[in-house]
């Protein structure tokens, strides 16, 4: 009897080995609430892979998912592929993305697991394939999580808020060289003194813009006031429309501010937003008192049409 059991077991093993395919393909599809241009920018530029890759970035050409190491294989306008080779097996990971609507992108995650040519080795590799089958689902879930999160895509919370104050008094001044904070706060303090002389009150943190025109730095600073105050040749009245704005809070130096500006401008392009007024910085931290730039808090404010 035992002999027959062994014969039957051997026959089953041989049949399984014989009928195991040379490769298996897995497919997951999902829609993410982000514009098509966002994954296009982040996935077709290999320098951006570290932001969304669902694992560890080892170096520019090696990306890890659990214990598997993938190398970028092909990068196209609407898809990327990465390849893993180990112990006579090969996994080709392919991610495709297409526009579903202006604010939605469809993803297709395809992985092809290629077994060894040795049919007897395939039987043992099949257990690894079952493990990869679960990992494939995890990859899709992580991609969906990333491209559903504005902060992950752009690196900052981008919030839509109402512009809080309408009447402002502003000063503009040109500088040959980029002005330092003492010069900027000299203008801000001058505005505050004028507001006080008119029995007015400053009701928010100061705002600022710096433009470079013909090699000169043109600075505009403004303070919000509790009511409309008289303008002069020196002090301009600015009345903001109390509409919507996009706002990012940034902690750090001017380098961090420029980085955040680039990301909010990516957001504006991705969502096709236009703005009726020039953007501005709100100086939450008083730089004339706090010299440690890592502690500076600034908000970037972009008025938008809605």
Backbone as CSV, one residue per row, in Angstrom:
resi,resn,N_x,N_y,N_z,CA_x,CA_y,CA_z,C_x,C_y,C_z
1,UNK,0.822,-1.210,0.000,0.000,0.000,0.000,0.859,1.265,0.000
2,UNK,1.892,1.286,0.871,2.771,2.444,0.927,3.442,2.689,-0.420
3,UNK,3.753,1.590,-1.082,4.399,1.702,-2.384,3.497,2.454,-3.357
4,UNK,2.182,2.134,-3.318,1.247,2.810,-4.217,1.108,4.297,-3.873
5,UNK,1.124,4.581,-2.546,1.077,5.986,-2.132,2.259,6.758,-2.677
6,UNK,3.431,6.123,-2.598,4.635,6.797,-3.085,4.580,7.002,-4.591
7,UNK,4.051,5.995,-5.277,3.942,6.111,-6.734,2.979,7.236,-7.110
8,UNK,1.835,7.298,-6.385,0.834,8.331,-6.673,1.410,9.709,-6.363
9,UNK,2.114,9.817,-5.203,2.713,11.092,-4.834,3.741,11.534,-5.864
10,UNK,4.549,10.601,-6.316,5.557,10.921,-7.330,4.892,11.372,-8.626
11,UNK,3.788,10.703,-8.961,3.075,11.072,-10.190,2.496,12.481,-10.088
12,UNK,1.970,12.822,-8.891,1.414,14.166,-8.687,2.509,15.216,-8.812
13,UNK,3.661,14.946,-8.171,4.773,15.894,-8.225,5.240,16.096,-9.660
14,UNK,5.365,14.990,-10.391,5.802,15.085,-11.787,4.793,15.878,-12.610
15,UNK,3.494,15.627,-12.347,2.454,16.343,-13.096,2.496,17.832,-12.787
16,UNK,2.651,18.156,-11.481,2.718,19.563,-11.094,3.911,20.235,-11.740
17,UNK,5.063,19.575,-11.665,6.288,20.130,-12.246,6.126,20.317,-13.748
18,UNK,5.525,19.342,-14.393,5.395,19.379,-15.849,4.463,20.504,-16.302
19,UNK,3.388,20.737,-15.522,2.388,21.714,-15.959,2.621,23.125,-15.409
20,UNK,3.633,23.295,-14.558,3.914,24.644,-14.091,4.303,25.531,-15.265
21,UNK,3.703,26.705,-15.406,4.014,27.570,-16.546,5.400,28.200,-16.398
22,UNK,5.902,28.714,-17.495,7.210,29.379,-17.482,7.127,30.739,-16.804
23,UNK,5.924,31.342,-16.791,5.763,32.643,-16.141,4.325,32.839,-15.692
24,UNK,4.166,33.741,-14.727,2.852,34.103,-14.214,2.733,35.626,-14.234
25,UNK,1.550,36.135,-14.566,1.334,37.581,-14.638,0.258,37.992,-13.646
26,UNK,0.535,39.072,-12.920,-0.403,39.637,-11.958,-0.778,41.051,-12.396
27,UNK,-2.039,41.412,-12.236,-2.510,42.742,-12.661,-3.404,43.346,-11.581
28,UNK,-3.113,44.566,-11.209,-3.965,45.329,-10.293,-4.276,46.671,-10.967
29,UNK,-5.531,47.100,-10.885,-5.940,48.385,-11.453,-6.634,49.226,-10.391
30,UNK,-6.399,50.528,-10.440,-7.062,51.439,-9.516,-6.993,52.853,-10.067
31,UNK,-7.869,53.705,-9.572,-7.866,55.132,-9.913,-7.434,55.925,-8.688
32,UNK,-6.564,56.907,-8.887,-6.089,57.768,-7.804,-6.576,59.200,-8.045
33,UNK,-6.957,59.908,-6.978,-7.487,61.275,-7.125,-6.379,62.317,-7.298
34,UNK,-5.672,62.231,-8.414,-4.634,63.230,-8.717,-4.603,63.450,-10.228
35,UNK,-4.200,64.630,-10.682,-4.098,64.868,-12.123,-3.009,63.999,-12.750
36,UNK,-3.195,63.661,-14.010,-2.254,62.801,-14.741,-0.837,63.374,-14.750
37,UNK,-0.706,64.691,-14.754,0.626,65.303,-14.821,1.452,65.029,-13.577
38,UNK,0.814,64.734,-12.435,1.565,64.469,-11.202,2.370,63.171,-11.297
39,UNK,1.755,62.009,-11.599,2.574,60.802,-11.763,3.505,60.878,-12.966
40,UNK,3.111,61.610,-13.997,4.016,61.773,-15.141,5.301,62.455,-14.692
41,UNK,5.180,63.492,-13.890,6.359,64.221,-13.408,7.182,63.380,-12.438
42,UNK,6.509,62.655,-11.546,7.202,61.955,-10.472,7.720,60.577,-10.868
43,UNK,7.132,59.976,-11.906,7.525,58.614,-12.261,8.455,58.555,-13.468
44,UNK,8.330,59.510,-14.380,9.198,59.465,-15.557,10.548,60.131,-15.313
45,UNK,10.699,60.818,-14.196,11.979,61.397,-13.799,12.548,60.524,-12.686
46,UNK,13.605,59.777,-12.997,14.130,58.816,-12.026,14.618,59.484,-10.741
47,UNK,14.977,60.780,-10.809,15.397,61.494,-9.601,14.255,61.619,-8.597
48,UNK,13.018,61.467,-9.092,11.844,61.608,-8.224,11.356,60.269,-7.674
49,UNK,11.972,59.153,-8.085,11.481,57.834,-7.678,11.487,57.655,-6.166
50,UNK,12.477,58.229,-5.494,12.581,58.029,-4.045,11.346,58.552,-3.315
51,UNK,10.580,59.445,-3.939,9.394,60.016,-3.289,8.243,59.011,-3.241
52,UNK,8.067,58.230,-4.310,6.895,57.370,-4.377,7.218,55.876,-4.319
53,UNK,8.489,55.511,-4.498,8.841,54.084,-4.540,8.367,53.390,-3.264
54,UNK,7.614,52.294,-3.392,7.032,51.639,-2.220,8.027,50.737,-1.490
55,UNK,9.160,51.288,-1.149,10.198,50.535,-0.458,11.376,51.443,-0.178
56,UNK,12.561,50.871,-0.211,13.783,51.600,0.129,14.596,51.894,-1.125
57,UNK,15.098,53.117,-1.238,16.006,53.465,-2.323,17.434,53.208,-1.841
58,UNK,18.144,52.279,-2.494,19.518,51.960,-2.099,20.491,52.946,-2.734
59,UNK,20.332,53.148,-4.040,21.111,54.160,-4.770,20.331,54.518,-6.029
60,UNK,20.984,55.239,-6.953,20.273,55.720,-8.147,19.791,54.598,-9.059
61,UNK,20.346,53.414,-8.911,19.974,52.316,-9.813,19.446,51.088,-9.078
62,UNK,19.280,51.182,-7.764,18.809,50.034,-6.978,17.710,50.453,-6.026
63,UNK,16.578,49.768,-6.133,15.415,50.083,-5.307,14.902,48.782,-4.697
64,UNK,14.669,48.816,-3.400,14.350,47.594,-2.672,12.874,47.551,-2.304
65,UNK,12.261,46.374,-2.465,10.926,46.091,-1.971,11.046,44.830,-1.136
66,UNK,10.863,44.959,0.170,11.148,43.867,1.098,12.585,43.380,0.852
67,UNK,12.769,42.145,0.438,14.137,41.653,0.215,14.500,41.602,-1.266
68,UNK,13.647,42.119,-2.119,13.911,42.081,-3.560,14.475,43.432,-4.015
69,UNK,15.500,43.381,-4.834,16.124,44.594,-5.347,15.803,44.728,-6.830
70,UNK,15.213,45.878,-7.179,14.831,46.153,-8.558,15.733,47.230,-9.144
71,UNK,15.973,47.130,-10.437,16.696,48.171,-11.176,15.767,48.734,-12.241
72,UNK,15.733,50.056,-12.428,14.911,50.632,-13.498,15.274,50.010,-14.842
73,UNK,14.258,49.648,-15.611,14.502,48.975,-16.888,14.094,49.842,-18.074
74,UNK,12.935,50.504,-17.959,12.449,51.346,-19.056,11.577,52.450,-18.476
75,UNK,11.775,53.658,-18.971,10.970,54.799,-18.526,10.397,55.474,-19.762
76,UNK,9.060,55.535,-19.823,8.377,56.157,-20.950,7.419,57.225,-20.435
77,UNK,6.715,57.889,-21.338,5.854,59.006,-20.953,4.705,58.584,-20.057
78,UNK,4.211,57.364,-20.243,3.054,56.954,-19.445,3.244,55.592,-18.774
79,UNK,4.480,55.150,-18.645,4.728,53.903,-17.929,6.207,53.768,-17.574
80,UNK,6.449,52.981,-16.518,7.827,52.667,-16.130,7.905,51.162,-15.853
81,UNK,9.091,50.605,-16.013,9.304,49.211,-15.657,10.578,49.100,-14.827
82,UNK,10.583,48.104,-13.948,11.762,47.803,-13.140,11.927,46.294,-13.107
83,UNK,13.179,45.839,-12.970,13.487,44.419,-13.130,14.217,43.883,-11.902
84,UNK,13.802,42.696,-11.475,14.469,41.980,-10.391,14.912,40.613,-10.907
85,UNK,16.183,40.303,-10.701,16.701,38.981,-11.078,17.342,38.333,-9.859
86,UNK,16.971,37.060,-9.585,17.545,36.359,-8.438,17.264,34.870,-8.562
87,UNK,18.322,34.083,-8.357,18.188,32.619,-8.317,17.404,32.051,-9.506
88,UNK,17.802,32.474,-10.697,17.203,31.980,-11.944,15.731,32.379,-12.108
89,UNK,15.281,33.364,-11.326,13.940,33.908,-11.536,14.071,35.366,-11.949
90,UNK,13.003,35.878,-12.527,13.001,37.267,-12.979,11.603,37.833,-12.754
91,UNK,11.557,39.040,-12.173,10.276,39.721,-11.990,10.349,41.049,-12.732
92,UNK,9.447,41.242,-13.658,9.352,42.500,-14.387,8.140,43.254,-13.852
93,UNK,8.397,44.392,-13.197,7.341,45.214,-12.625,7.059,46.382,-13.566
94,UNK,5.803,46.495,-13.980,5.405,47.529,-14.931,4.257,48.343,-14.342
95,UNK,4.405,49.670,-14.348,3.347,50.563,-13.868,2.951,51.494,-15.004
96,UNK,1.693,51.441,-15.390,1.157,52.294,-16.451,0.163,53.274,-15.839
97,UNK,0.081,54.480,-16.408,-0.853,55.473,-15.880,-1.460,56.259,-17.029
98,UNK,-2.756,56.506,-16.921,-3.493,57.217,-17.966,-4.457,58.207,-17.313
99,UNK,-4.800,59.248,-18.037,-5.715,60.259,-17.518,-7.152,59.741,-17.571
100,UNK,-7.835,59.817,-16.443,-9.262,59.462,-16.365,-10.109,60.723,-16.450
101,UNK,-9.653,61.763,-15.746,-10.293,63.079,-15.793,-9.248,64.112,-15.397
102,UNK,-9.653,65.375,-15.304,-8.699,66.413,-14.953,-8.091,66.246,-13.576
103,UNK,-8.794,65.504,-12.705,-8.307,65.328,-11.338,-8.175,63.861,-10.945
104,UNK,-8.122,62.974,-11.933,-8.056,61.549,-11.620,-7.179,60.823,-12.629
105,UNK,-6.355,59.906,-12.119,-5.448,59.125,-12.957,-5.693,57.643,-12.731
106,UNK,-5.734,56.885,-13.824,-5.886,55.446,-13.737,-4.527,54.761,-13.768
107,UNK,-4.320,53.831,-12.851,-3.064,53.084,-12.764,-3.311,51.611,-13.072
108,UNK,-2.355,51.008,-13.769,-2.347,49.561,-13.970,-0.972,49.059,-13.555
109,UNK,-0.947,48.207,-12.548,0.310,47.643,-12.052,0.373,46.191,-12.502
110,UNK,1.360,45.877,-13.334,1.513,44.540,-13.905,2.867,43.997,-13.481
111,UNK,2.885,42.782,-12.984,4.170,42.146,-12.729,4.173,40.760,-13.365
112,UNK,5.275,40.443,-13.997,5.444,39.136,-14.648,6.544,38.386,-13.924
113,UNK,6.192,37.267,-13.326,7.149,36.422,-12.597,7.582,35.307,-13.535
114,UNK,8.857,35.295,-13.889,9.395,34.294,-14.810,10.209,33.258,-14.042
115,UNK,9.804,32.005,-14.188,10.448,30.903,-13.471,11.704,30.424,-14.199
116,UNK,12.457,29.609,-13.495,13.639,28.985,-14.085,13.225,28.070,-15.246
117,UNK,14.147,27.873,-16.164,13.884,26.930,-17.249,13.874,25.489,-16.742
118,UNK,14.521,25.272,-15.624,14.553,23.946,-15.011,13.207,23.683,-14.346
119,UNK,12.466,22.721,-14.881,11.113,22.479,-14.409,11.067,22.038,-12.946
120,UNK,12.075,21.313,-12.484,12.067,20.863,-11.100,12.338,22.020,-10.147
121,UNK,13.133,23.014,-10.582,13.362,24.192,-9.752,12.104,25.056,-9.656
122,UNK,11.279,24.992,-10.700,10.061,25.812,-10.698,9.154,25.473,-9.519
123,UNK,9.146,24.191,-9.133,8.258,23.775,-8.050,8.601,24.525,-6.764
124,UNK,9.881,24.667,-6.464,10.296,25.385,-5.255,10.132,26.890,-5.436
125,UNK,10.327,27.371,-6.654,10.157,28.794,-6.915,8.696,29.221,-6.825
126,UNK,7.807,28.261,-6.990,6.395,28.589,-6.929,6.007,29.157,-5.560
127,UNK,6.651,28.660,-4.494,6.370,29.185,-3.161,6.812,30.653,-3.054
128,UNK,7.920,30.996,-3.717,8.359,32.387,-3.742,7.386,33.232,-4.554
129,UNK,6.847,32.658,-5.609,5.861,33.372,-6.409,4.625,33.714,-5.567
130,UNK,4.182,32.775,-4.732,3.021,33.040,-3.873,3.310,34.195,-2.920
131,UNK,4.548,34.278,-2.449,4.952,35.395,-1.588,4.919,36.704,-2.382
132,UNK,5.442,36.658,-3.622,5.422,37.852,-4.464,3.999,38.289,-4.778
133,UNK,3.097,37.346,-4.880,1.700,37.663,-5.179,1.138,38.612,-4.126
134,UNK,1.467,38.380,-2.861,1.031,39.282,-1.790,1.764,40.623,-1.873
135,UNK,3.064,40.585,-2.189,3.852,41.813,-2.284,3.357,42.701,-3.428
136,UNK,2.930,42.081,-4.513,2.390,42.823,-5.657,1.177,43.661,-5.223
137,UNK,0.305,43.075,-4.417,-0.869,43.801,-3.930,-0.459,44.952,-3.016
138,UNK,0.575,44.722,-2.211,1.062,45.769,-1.311,1.600,46.948,-2.114
139,UNK,2.312,46.665,-3.205,2.849,47.729,-4.061,1.716,48.586,-4.607
140,UNK,0.676,47.952,-5.114,-0.467,48.696,-5.650,-1.124,49.544,-4.567
141,UNK,-1.274,48.964,-3.376,-1.908,49.696,-2.279,-1.074,50.915,-1.882
142,UNK,0.241,50.770,-1.868,1.112,51.887,-1.488,1.116,52.984,-2.546
143,UNK,1.076,52.597,-3.812,0.996,53.598,-4.877,-0.317,54.374,-4.792
144,UNK,-1.400,53.662,-4.530,-2.699,54.333,-4.376,-2.655,55.291,-3.195
145,UNK,-2.061,54.858,-2.088,-1.963,55.715,-0.911,-1.156,56.978,-1.228
146,UNK,-0.017,56.822,-1.915,0.839,57.966,-2.213,0.123,58.958,-3.118
147,UNK,-0.432,58.486,-4.225,-1.023,59.392,-5.203,-2.439,59.842,-4.832
148,UNK,-2.873,59.477,-3.635,-4.130,60.013,-3.097,-3.871,61.081,-2.046
149,UNK,-2.612,61.364,-1.763,-2.238,62.258,-0.662,-1.489,63.474,-1.208
150,UNK,-2.117,64.641,-1.131,-1.505,65.872,-1.650,-0.152,66.148,-1.001
151,UNK,-0.057,65.932,0.306,1.203,66.213,0.997,2.325,65.313,0.494
152,UNK,2.015,64.044,0.222,3.044,63.134,-0.292,3.469,63.544,-1.709
153,UNK,2.516,63.934,-2.539,2.835,64.288,-3.922,3.673,65.557,-3.991
154,UNK,3.284,66.561,-3.219,3.937,67.876,-3.333,4.898,68.186,-2.186
155,UNK,4.904,67.353,-1.168,5.842,67.556,-0.066,5.356,68.514,1.001
156,UNK,4.193,69.130,0.786,3.651,70.109,1.729,2.131,69.999,1.754
157,UNK,1.548,70.395,2.881,0.099,70.558,2.918,-0.269,71.817,2.134
158,UNK,-1.093,71.662,1.131,-1.575,72.805,0.353,-3.052,72.968,0.673
159,UNK,-3.371,74.045,1.354,-4.733,74.234,1.833,-5.416,75.391,1.105
160,UNK,-6.696,75.220,0.859,-7.483,76.319,0.304,-8.123,77.078,1.453
161,UNK,-7.858,78.388,1.505,-8.383,79.225,2.577,-8.944,80.520,1.996
162,UNK,-9.628,81.244,2.838,-10.115,82.568,2.465,-9.053,83.616,2.790
163,UNK,-8.908,84.604,1.905,-8.015,85.728,2.205,-8.629,86.484,3.389
164,UNK,-7.873,86.656,4.481,-8.489,87.134,5.726,-8.683,88.636,5.847
165,UNK,-7.901,89.421,5.126,-7.937,90.883,5.316,-7.997,91.583,3.967
166,UNK,-8.793,92.646,3.897,-8.867,93.408,2.657,-7.949,94.635,2.661
167,UNK,-8.165,95.646,3.544,-7.331,96.855,3.436,-5.891,96.611,3.901
168,UNK,-4.950,97.042,3.085,-3.524,96.971,3.411,-2.871,98.303,3.056
169,UNK,-1.824,98.625,3.761,-0.924,99.704,3.361,0.393,99.081,2.951
170,UNK,0.947,99.596,1.846,2.146,98.978,1.285,3.199,100.027,0.954
171,UNK,4.455,99.569,0.940,5.595,100.365,0.490,6.345,99.540,-0.539
172,UNK,6.840,100.195,-1.579,7.771,99.547,-2.506,9.080,100.325,-2.495
173,UNK,10.168,99.583,-2.640,11.478,100.230,-2.687,12.437,99.359,-3.484
174,UNK,13.291,100.017,-4.260,14.285,99.300,-5.063,15.626,99.263,-4.343
175,UNK,16.336,98.132,-4.541,17.675,97.949,-3.983,18.599,97.481,-5.096
176,UNK,19.827,97.943,-5.074,20.821,97.490,-6.062,21.196,96.041,-5.784
177,UNK,21.352,95.706,-4.502,21.662,94.346,-4.085,20.455,93.737,-3.374
178,UNK,20.451,92.437,-3.245,19.342,91.785,-2.547,19.277,92.312,-1.119
179,UNK,18.123,92.818,-0.693,18.033,93.426,0.640,18.146,92.388,1.744
180,UNK,18.739,92.805,2.869,18.794,91.910,4.024,17.557,92.147,4.886
181,UNK,17.430,91.340,5.937,16.218,91.413,6.751,16.124,92.726,7.529
182,UNK,17.258,93.308,7.888,17.204,94.602,8.580,16.562,95.663,7.685
183,UNK,16.878,95.622,6.400,16.300,96.588,5.462,14.810,96.332,5.263
184,UNK,14.452,95.056,5.160,13.034,94.713,4.957,12.208,95.095,6.183
185,UNK,12.728,94.771,7.362,11.964,95.114,8.569,12.002,96.609,8.864
186,UNK,12.984,97.323,8.307,12.952,98.783,8.392,11.728,99.326,7.690
187,UNK,11.399,98.747,6.524,10.193,99.162,5.796,8.930,98.761,6.543
188,UNK,8.916,97.548,7.095,7.736,97.077,7.834,7.474,97.961,9.051
189,UNK,8.540,98.275,9.779,8.370,99.120,10.976,7.927,100.534,10.607
190,UNK,8.389,101.005,9.449,7.946,102.331,8.981,6.445,102.318,8.725
191,UNK,5.963,101.239,8.117,4.517,101.111,7.877,3.746,101.084,9.196
192,UNK,4.228,100.322,10.151,3.544,100.218,11.439,3.464,101.580,12.138
193,UNK,4.539,102.339,12.029,4.538,103.680,12.642,3.514,104.588,11.973
194,UNK,3.405,104.477,10.645,2.419,105.305,9.954,0.999,104.901,10.339
195,UNK,0.753,103.581,10.425,-0.580,103.108,10.830,-0.929,103.656,12.208
196,UNK,0.030,103.612,13.142,-0.213,104.112,14.491,-0.495,105.616,14.473
197,UNK,0.202,106.340,13.584,-0.007,107.798,13.516,-1.398,108.144,13.018
198,UNK,-2.049,107.206,12.342,-3.411,107.424,11.833,-4.468,106.783,12.735
199,UNK,-4.057,106.465,13.971,-4.932,105.809,14.948,-5.523,104.496,14.414
200,UNK,-4.736,103.816,13.588,-5.163,102.517,13.075,-4.442,101.380,13.789
201,UNK,-4.822,100.159,13.444,-4.199,98.973,14.033,-3.755,98.014,12.930
202,UNK,-2.589,97.388,13.142,-2.138,96.300,12.270,-2.794,95.017,12.761
203,UNK,-3.445,94.279,11.850,-4.280,93.150,12.291,-3.773,91.785,11.821
204,UNK,-2.596,91.747,11.233,-2.074,90.438,10.825,-0.565,90.564,10.656
205,UNK,0.101,89.438,10.425,1.538,89.462,10.183,1.821,90.137,8.835
206,UNK,2.986,90.758,8.683,3.289,91.478,7.435,3.453,90.522,6.258
207,UNK,3.206,91.051,5.059,3.392,90.272,3.834,4.458,90.939,2.975
208,UNK,5.024,90.158,2.054,6.174,90.653,1.295,6.220,90.011,-0.081
209,UNK,6.759,90.745,-1.019,7.099,90.241,-2.346,8.410,90.852,-2.779
210,UNK,9.249,90.079,-3.443,10.502,90.603,-3.998,10.549,90.239,-5.478
211,UNK,10.758,91.243,-6.336,10.867,91.034,-7.778,12.246,91.508,-8.228
212,UNK,12.774,90.852,-9.229,14.027,91.298,-9.837,13.695,91.885,-11.198
213,UNK,13.971,93.169,-11.379,13.681,93.869,-12.627,14.909,94.644,-13.072
214,UNK,15.405,94.298,-14.260,16.567,94.981,-14.848,17.755,94.997,-13.875
215,UNK,17.957,93.868,-13.235,19.099,93.725,-12.342,18.923,94.353,-10.981
216,UNK,17.757,94.922,-10.705,17.507,95.538,-9.397,16.440,94.740,-8.645
217,UNK,16.510,94.827,-7.335,15.562,94.127,-6.479,14.466,95.100,-6.040
218,UNK,13.241,94.796,-6.445,12.106,95.630,-6.064,11.341,94.912,-4.956
219,UNK,11.276,95.552,-3.801,10.627,94.958,-2.633,9.306,95.663,-2.372
220,UNK,8.276,94.851,-2.140,7.002,95.402,-1.680,6.662,94.712,-0.360
221,UNK,6.411,95.502,0.669,5.922,94.968,1.935,4.602,95.653,2.243
222,UNK,3.753,94.942,2.982,2.437,95.499,3.312,1.983,94.960,4.654
223,UNK,1.132,95.734,5.302,0.502,95.286,6.548,-1.002,95.472,6.411
224,UNK,-1.763,94.520,6.964,-3.225,94.625,6.967,-3.649,95.558,8.094
225,UNK,-4.657,96.359,7.844,-5.135,97.328,8.833,-6.599,97.075,9.178
226,UNK,-6.986,97.576,10.339,-8.362,97.340,10.803,-9.397,98.133,10.019
227,UNK,-8.949,99.137,9.254,-9.862,99.934,8.428,-9.040,100.596,7.325
228,UNK,-9.724,101.196,6.381,-9.040,101.886,5.290,-8.390,103.155,5.833
229,UNK,-7.097,103.282,5.597,-6.345,104.460,6.032,-5.904,105.264,4.814
230,UNK,-5.673,106.572,4.986,-5.330,107.399,3.823,-3.984,107.030,3.217
231,UNK,-3.944,106.993,1.875,-2.701,106.732,1.157,-1.943,108.038,0.963
232,UNK,-0.643,107.915,0.711,0.210,109.070,0.422,1.106,108.692,-0.750
233,UNK,1.979,109.596,-1.104,2.948,109.265,-2.158,3.845,108.103,-1.728
234,UNK,4.047,107.967,-0.444,4.929,106.928,0.099,4.176,105.646,0.424
235,UNK,2.956,105.779,0.948,2.202,104.619,1.424,0.992,104.387,0.513
236,UNK,0.942,103.199,-0.086,-0.115,102.866,-1.051,-1.221,102.066,-0.371
237,UNK,-2.453,102.382,-0.733,-3.588,101.608,-0.253,-3.812,100.428,-1.196
238,UNK,-3.853,99.229,-0.636,-4.146,98.014,-1.405,-5.343,97.331,-0.756
239,UNK,-6.357,97.058,-1.549,-7.529,96.358,-1.020,-7.655,94.996,-1.705
240,UNK,-7.418,93.954,-0.934,-7.503,92.611,-1.483,-8.948,92.160,-1.581
241,UNK,-9.234,91.427,-2.638,-10.555,90.793,-2.767,-10.575,89.595,-1.819
242,UNK,-11.605,89.505,-1.003,-11.662,88.442,0.011,-12.142,87.126,-0.611
243,UNK,-11.357,86.655,-1.555,-11.674,85.395,-2.225,-10.868,84.246,-1.658
244,UNK,-10.612,83.261,-2.518,-9.891,82.060,-2.096,-8.404,82.197,-2.377
245,UNK,-7.636,81.468,-1.600,-6.199,81.398,-1.833,-5.703,79.999,-1.493
246,UNK,-4.607,79.594,-2.123,-3.893,78.389,-1.714,-2.788,78.815,-0.771
247,UNK,-2.610,78.054,0.288,-1.628,78.434,1.311,-0.773,77.236,1.706
248,UNK,0.533,77.463,1.778,1.491,76.480,2.286,2.233,77.105,3.450
249,UNK,2.366,76.363,4.533,3.213,76.811,5.634,4.585,76.165,5.493
250,UNK,5.620,76.991,5.573,6.994,76.525,5.391,7.796,76.859,6.637
251,UNK,8.589,75.906,7.099,9.497,76.154,8.208,10.925,76.054,7.693
252,UNK,11.679,77.140,7.796,13.063,77.111,7.363,13.470,78.356,6.602
253,UNK,14.614,78.251,5.986,15.273,79.373,5.325,14.662,79.673,3.955
254,UNK,15.298,80.618,3.252,14.840,80.968,1.910,14.932,79.787,0.952
255,UNK,15.891,78.894,1.186,15.991,77.691,0.344,14.718,76.860,0.452
256,UNK,14.222,76.666,1.674,12.990,75.914,1.875,11.799,76.630,1.244
257,UNK,11.816,77.943,1.315,10.720,78.725,0.729,10.697,78.553,-0.786
258,UNK,11.869,78.615,-1.415,11.931,78.433,-2.881,11.490,77.017,-3.264
259,UNK,11.874,76.044,-2.466,11.455,74.662,-2.706,9.935,74.542,-2.650
260,UNK,9.337,75.166,-1.637,7.883,75.116,-1.497,7.188,75.872,-2.627
261,UNK,7.783,76.980,-3.072,7.211,77.729,-4.198,7.149,76.858,-5.449
262,UNK,8.214,76.107,-5.692,8.232,75.223,-6.862,7.120,74.183,-6.776
263,UNK,6.854,73.676,-5.570,5.835,72.636,-5.412,4.421,73.193,-5.550
264,UNK,4.175,74.387,-5.005,2.825,74.948,-5.148,2.576,75.346,-6.605
265,UNK,3.634,75.731,-7.322,3.473,76.038,-8.746,3.221,74.770,-9.550
266,UNK,3.825,73.639,-9.145,3.474,72.347,-9.746,1.992,72.055,-9.532
267,UNK,1.522,72.292,-8.326,0.102,72.060,-8.001,-0.804,72.918,-8.881
268,UNK,-0.453,74.194,-9.021,-1.256,75.098,-9.843,-1.328,74.613,-11.290
269,UNK,-0.182,74.164,-11.826,-0.181,73.645,-13.206,-0.968,72.355,-13.301
270,UNK,-0.760,71.454,-12.338,-1.453,70.159,-12.376,-2.964,70.333,-12.380
271,UNK,-3.466,71.274,-11.592,-4.913,71.459,-11.456,-5.452,72.589,-12.334
272,UNK,-4.584,73.194,-13.140,-5.040,74.243,-14.051,-5.571,75.469,-13.352
273,UNK,-4.991,75.808,-12.195,-5.446,76.970,-11.437,-4.796,78.246,-11.978
274,UNK,-5.567,79.320,-12.016,-5.032,80.636,-12.357,-5.282,81.567,-11.185
275,UNK,-4.480,82.614,-11.086,-4.645,83.500,-9.943,-4.828,84.942,-10.395
276,UNK,-5.771,85.650,-9.743,-6.117,87.015,-10.150,-5.197,88.082,-9.578
277,UNK,-4.352,87.711,-8.633,-3.451,88.686,-7.997,-2.108,88.010,-7.749
278,UNK,-1.081,88.829,-7.544,0.250,88.263,-7.358,0.320,87.520,-6.024
279,UNK,1.049,86.389,-5.981,1.234,85.671,-4.718,2.134,86.468,-3.777
280,UNK,2.113,86.093,-2.518,2.929,86.805,-1.541,3.335,85.868,-0.404
281,UNK,4.356,86.296,0.327,4.798,85.592,1.528,4.264,86.330,2.754
282,UNK,3.784,85.565,3.721,3.425,86.165,5.008,4.497,85.769,6.023
283,UNK,5.112,86.762,6.633,6.234,86.539,7.538,5.706,86.314,8.954
284,UNK,5.475,85.055,9.298,4.927,84.724,10.613,5.982,84.971,11.703
285,UNK,7.207,84.551,11.436,8.304,84.765,12.388,8.992,86.086,12.078
286,UNK,9.245,86.864,13.102,9.945,88.140,12.945,11.439,87.857,12.805
287,UNK,11.946,87.993,11.579,13.363,87.688,11.314,14.312,88.671,12.002
288,UNK,13.829,89.838,12.344,14.695,90.804,13.015,14.949,90.411,14.469
289,UNK,14.106,89.514,14.999,14.281,89.050,16.380,14.804,87.620,16.444
290,UNK,14.386,86.784,15.500,14.827,85.386,15.465,15.823,85.205,14.313
291,UNK,17.095,84.990,14.657,18.136,84.881,13.629,18.349,83.455,13.142
292,UNK,17.810,82.471,13.834,17.969,81.065,13.435,16.957,80.759,12.326
293,UNK,17.449,80.648,11.095,16.544,80.482,9.944,15.786,79.160,9.982
294,UNK,16.287,78.141,10.699,15.569,76.863,10.772,14.260,76.996,11.550
295,UNK,14.121,78.106,12.296,12.908,78.317,13.093,11.912,79.264,12.424
296,UNK,12.282,79.803,11.277,11.389,80.751,10.616,10.136,80.053,10.103
297,UNK,9.003,80.672,10.344,7.738,80.195,9.780,7.258,81.228,8.764
298,UNK,6.943,80.743,7.568,6.446,81.596,6.487,5.258,80.893,5.853
299,UNK,4.263,81.638,5.435,3.244,81.032,4.593,3.341,81.622,3.196
300,UNK,3.176,80.764,2.205,3.092,81.191,0.808,1.622,81.234,0.449
301,UNK,1.195,82.359,-0.104,-0.221,82.590,-0.353,-0.440,82.927,-1.828
302,UNK,-1.285,82.122,-2.480,-1.569,82.304,-3.903,-3.057,82.521,-4.088
303,UNK,-3.511,83.754,-4.297,-4.935,83.979,-4.613,-5.306,83.199,-5.876
304,UNK,-6.478,82.581,-5.875,-6.887,81.776,-7.030,-8.329,82.064,-7.399
305,UNK,-8.638,81.832,-8.694,-10.033,81.796,-9.132,-10.597,80.425,-8.751
306,UNK,-11.835,80.370,-8.402,-12.434,79.086,-8.043,-13.700,78.853,-8.854
